[in-house]
Amino acid sequence: MTNAAATTTTNSTGGTAIKRQKQTRRYVQQHEPLLPGLPDDLAQLCLSLVPPSLLYSVCHSWRRLIYSPSFPPFPSLYTLFYSSTTTTTTTTTTTSFPRNQSHQPNQTQSNPIEFLSFDPISSKWHRHPPPPPDPHYGPLLFRHPSFLSRNLPIQTVTVSNHLILLSATNYHFLPALSHPHIFHPDSNQWHLGPPFSTPRRWCAAGATNGTLYMVSGVGSQYSPDVARSAERWGMRKKEWVWERVASMKDGRFSRDAVDAVGWRGKLCMVNQKGNALKEGAVYDVENDRWEEMPEGMLVGWNGPATAMEEAVIYVVDEDKGVLKMYNHERDCWEEVIRSTRLKGAAQISAARGRICVVHGSGDGIIVVDVEIRPPKICTVQTPPLLHALAVHILPRISWPKLEAGY
């Protein structure tokens, strides 16, 4: 009996000592200097010149540093997904899981859209709150039970490090949004922008120089005035209001949901996707007028398009699997890289020398590094049971306290 009591006491004492050692080690790790002999503010300036991928693998203090709000953020891939099973909760917490971990969507709300970001440094996906349903029009709809073979477009735009949800369809085949929904990585939350003068879908959506544009489209019913109209919202202005700009000559851009690509102070767009016969238009922002698209640009615009820092336009030929860049001096498209992985491209985005491509199947995101020659191509695996709809490149989320597993 005495031996048992002594053993219990010893075990209890040993467990307490181990716990105390772990707490001490954690405290030392959290308070160890970034660079011995230097104040942390100076050390941070030095370490900010080192690639985050190298800092991540050295020690815990440097790993915490690259995710702190004070450290220059590296880009991450923010992706809208469609859940092939059910839907996710609208919780405001952010969770993460490794790429190979099975992902079971939450089933607490009828919303088929999930919103995640991929951290290229840790190779982990993080779940964020999905776009909330509009208080007036209800949840977004990606597939209607009466039209299972057709996906309904959900249009998103990146501007000034914000992700903007601009257009979608609800269950009654009406515009699903009365306001733009705005996500910023700093807050990890969605906010509402100014109300649209006319909620619409099947429009051209894009941005240039910090200003959002919505062109043409269909409202609650077809209207020639809406189909010809264009409006903009300057996010940097104090007035949160949409203003009309010059109208188009006709309503032929209300046939499909397309991207309006910001390029050299202009917005460039075509009225149909793919290799179908199409029309092009260019909006001159400074002079508030519409122009004809250059012939060479129109002929080669045969897939999803984007612009790198609004300086160079890229297009993926979705049939041939060719990434091309536009040469405005010669009015022609030049091949960048050809790959079977690019066939069937549905949406692309560009930033920091990378082109990110979403395949029409929604399985995997192809990343092309166009800063090196020859370009390097790789694939980011998406979580199981989720199909990618659109990818955007934005600064990573800040982590005041790192999650377990980092």
N, C-alpha and C positions, 0 to 999 in steps of 0.2 A: 504494500500500500504506500509505504514511504517512498520506495523507488519510483512508483507510478507518478506520485505527486511531484517528485524531483524532476522526472522526465518531462512532465507537463510544464513545469516552471521553466526548465531549460529551453524547451521548444518555443514557449511564449517569449522568453527573453531573446532567443536567437531570431525569431520572426520580427520582433521589434527592432533589433539591431540592423537586420537586413533592410527593413523598410526605411529606417533612418539613413542608412548608407545610400539608398536609391534617391531619397529626397535631397540629400546633400549633393550627390552627383548631379542631379537635375538642376539644383540651384547654381552650382558652379558652372555648368554648361550654359545656363541662361545668362550668367553675369560675367563670363569670361570675355576679355577684350577681343575685338575683331582682329586687331594686329597688335601684338605685344609692343609696348613702348610708345604707342600713338593713341591720342584721344579717339573715341569712336567716330566723331564727326569727320575727322581727317581720314581715318581708316576707310570710312564709307566712300569718300571721294576717290580714294585710290582703287578700291574694289569695284566701283562702278565702271571702271575701264576694262574689267575682266568679263568675258562672256559668262552669263548666268549658268550655262551648262557645266562650266568648270567649277564655279563656286558651289554649286549644288552637291558635288561629289566629294568635297574636301572635308567639311565638318558641319556640325549642327548649327553653330552660330552663324556661319555664312549662309547656310540653307535658310535659316529664319530671316536673314537680312534680305535676300532676293525676293521674299514675299511680303516684306514690310511696306507700308504706305509710302515711306520716305525713299525707297529705292526705285530707280527708273524701271517701269514695268516692261516686261517682254511680251510679245504678241501671243495670243492664244486663239484657238479656233472655236468660235461661238456658233452653235449649230442648232437649227430647229429640226426636230424629228417627228415622225409620225409613228405612233405605237400600233403595231399590228395586232395587239391583243386588246388592251383596254387603255385607260387613261391615267394620268398622274394627278397627284394632289397639287394644290396651289400653295403649299407651305412656303414660307419665306426663308427656310433654312437651306444651306448649301451642303450637300454631301458629295463624297467622291468614292470611286471604286476603280480598281485596276482595269485595264482593257480586257483582260481575259476573265473577269469575274462576271458571272451570270447576273443579268439585270432584270428584275421583276418589277414592271411598272406598278405604281400605286393605283388603287382602284377606288378612290374616294370621291371622284368628281368626273362628270361626263365631259371630258376634254381630251381629244386624241393627240394633242400636241405636247411634246416634251421639249425642254430647252436645256442644253448641256454645253459645256466648254471643255476643250481638250488642252491640257497643259503639256506642251512639247518637252519641258524639262523633266518632269516626273513621269511622263507618259501615262497620265491618268485622266479620266473623264470626271468632270464635276457636274452635278445636277443643280440647276438654278430654278427659281420659280418660273413656271410657264406664263405666257401672256394671259392675263385674266380675261374672262368673258366681258364683252361690252355690256354696261348696265342697261342699255336700251335695245340692243339687237341680239343678245344671247351669245352662246359659244361659237367658236369658229368651226367650220366644216371642211374636212379634207376629202371625204368620200360620202356620197349620198347613197342610201340603200337602193334607190331606183336606178343609179348610174354607177355601178361598181367598176366598170371598165374605164371610167374617166376620173382623174384627180382634179379637184377644184383648187385653183391657184391661191397661194398665200404669199403676198408680196411684202418683202422687207428691204430696207435700204440702210446702209451705214453712212453716217455723217458726223463729223467732229467727235469721234470716239463714242458715239451713241448708236445703238441698234434701234431702228424705227420700224414698227409694224404698221403698214399703211392701208392695206386692202385685203379683204377676204370675203367669204360667202357664208351665210348662215343657213340653217336647215330649210328655210323657206325660199332659198335662192335669191336672197336680197343681200345688199351690202351688210357685212357683219360689224363694221366699225363706224362709230360716229365721231371718234377722235383718233389721232395717231397714238399708238402705245409706244412709249420710249423707255429703253433699258440702258442703264449706264453701269459699267463694272464697278465704279467706286461705291455705289450704294447697294448693288445687287438687288435692285427692285425695279418694278415697272411703274411709270407715271403716265398720266394723260397729257397730251398736247392740246392746242386750241381746236375747237370743233370744226369739222369740215363744213364748208358752205353747202356742199352736196356730197354726202357719202356715196362712194362708188366702188365698183369692182371692174375687172377686165380693163385695166387702164395701163398707161405707161408711167412708171414710177422711178425716180432717180434723184440725184443731188449733185450740186456743184458749188464750190466755194462756200460751204456751210449753209446752203439753202436747199430745202426740199421742194420737189416739184411733183405734181400729179397732173397727168395729161390725158384727156379723152376718157373713155370708159363708159360704164352703164350705171345709172342710179337704181332707184326702186323699179323703174321701167325705162325703156329706151327713150332718150330725148336728144334730138339733133343738137340742141344748144350745149348739153353736157358732153356729147360726143366730140364736139369741136373745142371745148373749153380747156383752159390750162390755168392752174393756180399754184402759188408758191408760199412757203413759210420760211422766213429767215430766222433760224434758231438763235442767231447771235443778237437779234434785235430785241429790244425791251417789249415791243408790242407783240403779244401772242395772238396773231390773227393771220388767216389765209387771205392773200390778195390775188385778184385776177391779173393775168398777163395776156399778151396777144393770143387770139384764138387761131386755131388751125383752119385751113381752107375747107376741110370736110371732116367727116366723122369716121374715116376708115381705120383709125387707130383704136377703135373700140371692139375689135374682133378678138383680141387675145390679151393676156396679161404679159407685158413685156418690160424690159429694163430700159430706162433712159440713162445713158452712160455720160457722165460728166467728163468733158475733155477740152482743155485749153479755152475755158470760158464759154463753152457751148454744151448743149445736150444733144446727143445723137441717139436715134432710135429707129427701129424698123417695126412694121405693124404685124408681123407674124414670125413665129419661131421656125427653126429648121431650114430646110432647103426649098421650101415652097416659094413660089413667085411672090414677091413682097414689094412694098414701097418704103422709102426711107424719108426721114425728115431731120432737120437740124435746127435747134432753137438758139439764136444769138442772144445771150443774156444781156450784154451791154446795150444792144440796140433794140431789144424787145421785138424781135421779128423772126419769122420762120423762113428757112432756106431749104433748097433742094439738097439732098445728100449727094456728095461726089459719087460719080458713077463707079469708080473702082472700089470705094468703100462699100457701096450697096451690093455689088456683085459678090464680094467675098464675105459678106456678113451672113454666114450660114450656120449659126449656132449661138449658144449663150456667149455674152460679151461682158467685159469689164474694163476698167482703166487703172493703170498703176499710177497712183498719186496724181491722177487727172492729166498725165503727160503722155502716156502711150496706151492705145486701145489694144486689147487682146481678145481674140475670138477662138473658140474651139469648134472645128468642123465636126459635128457630132456623128456624121456618117463615116468619115475617113479617119477620125481620131488624130487630127492635126491641130496643134496649137499654133496660131498665127498672130503676128503683130502688124499694126497698120503703119505704113510709111506714107505720111501725109505729103511729102515732097514729090513722090512719084505716083501717089494715089493708087497704091497697090498693097497687097498683103504679103508678108514674108514669113516663111515657115520657121518656127522656133524648134519644135520637136514633134515627132510622130510616134504614137504608141497606141496599141490596141486597147490599153486601159482608158484612153480618152474617148473611145467610141461610146456613144450613148450619153454624152455629157448633158446634164440638165440645167446646171447653174454654176457660175464661177465667181470668184472674188479675188482681189489682188491687193497686196500691201507688203512693204519691206522686202521686195524682191522675190516674193513667192506668189504663185498662182495656185489657188485651191479650187478643186473641181468636184462637184457632186454628181455622181452617176445617176442615170434615170432610175435604176433599180433601188437607189438609196443605200446600197451596201458599200461602205468604204468611201473615204475621201482621198482623192489623189492630190498630192502636193508637188508642184514643179518649181524648182529653184532656177530662176532665169538669170540670176546674177553671175552664174558660172558658165563656162563653155567647155564641153557641151553641157546643156542643162541637165540637172539631176532630177529624177522622178522617183517618188516613193508613195506608199499608200498607208493611210492611218485607218486602222480597223475601228469600225463603229461598234457600240455595245449591242449585244444580242437583242432581238425582238424589236429593234428600233431601225427606222429607215430615214436616212437624211433627206431633208427637203431643201435646205439652204444653209450655206456656211458663210460666216463673216469673220474678218480678222480685226480683233480689238485688244486693248491692253488686258493683261491678266488680272484676276481678282486679287486683292490684298488679303493676306491672312495674318491678323494680329497674333493669333495663336495657331501654330501648325496643328493639323489633324494627326491622329495616330496613323502610323505607317509612312510618315514623311521622313 
